[in-house]
Amino acid sequence: MTTTEKIANAKKRIDELERLIKLWNNSEQDESKVNFTMNIQNKVA
């Protein structure tokens, strides 16, 4: 494997990791919204 191929593969992995991090951050925010609304509903009921 040439250096150029190694660099290309590394860039692909970095891009994949960045996408996973964004998805993870978004899912954590969504979960906190869900938990917040569930807590409000429980207090109202």
N, C-alpha and C positions, 0 to 999 in steps of 0.2 A: 504494500500500500504506500502510495507516494505521500509526501507532505501535504500536497494540495488536497488529496482525498481525505486525509486525516482532519484537516482544517474544515473541510466541507461537512464531514460527519459531526465534528464538534459543534459547528454552528447549528446543525439540525437538532442536536440534543439540547443545546441551549434554548433554541426556539420552543421546543416541546416543553422544557421545564418552565419557561416563562408563561406558556399557555396554561400549564397545570397550576402554577401559582396564582394566576388571575382567576381561574375557575374555583380554586380553593378559597380565595379571599371572597369571591362573590357568594359562594355557598355559605360561608360563615355569616355574612351579612344577612342573607336570606333566612338562615336559621334564627338569628337574633330577632328578626322582624316577626317570624312565626311565634317564637317563644313570648315575645312582648304582647302580641295580640291574644295569645292563649291565656296569658296571665290576666289581662283585662277582662276577658270573657268569664274567667273563673271568679273574679271579684264581683262582677255584675250579677252573676247567677246565684 
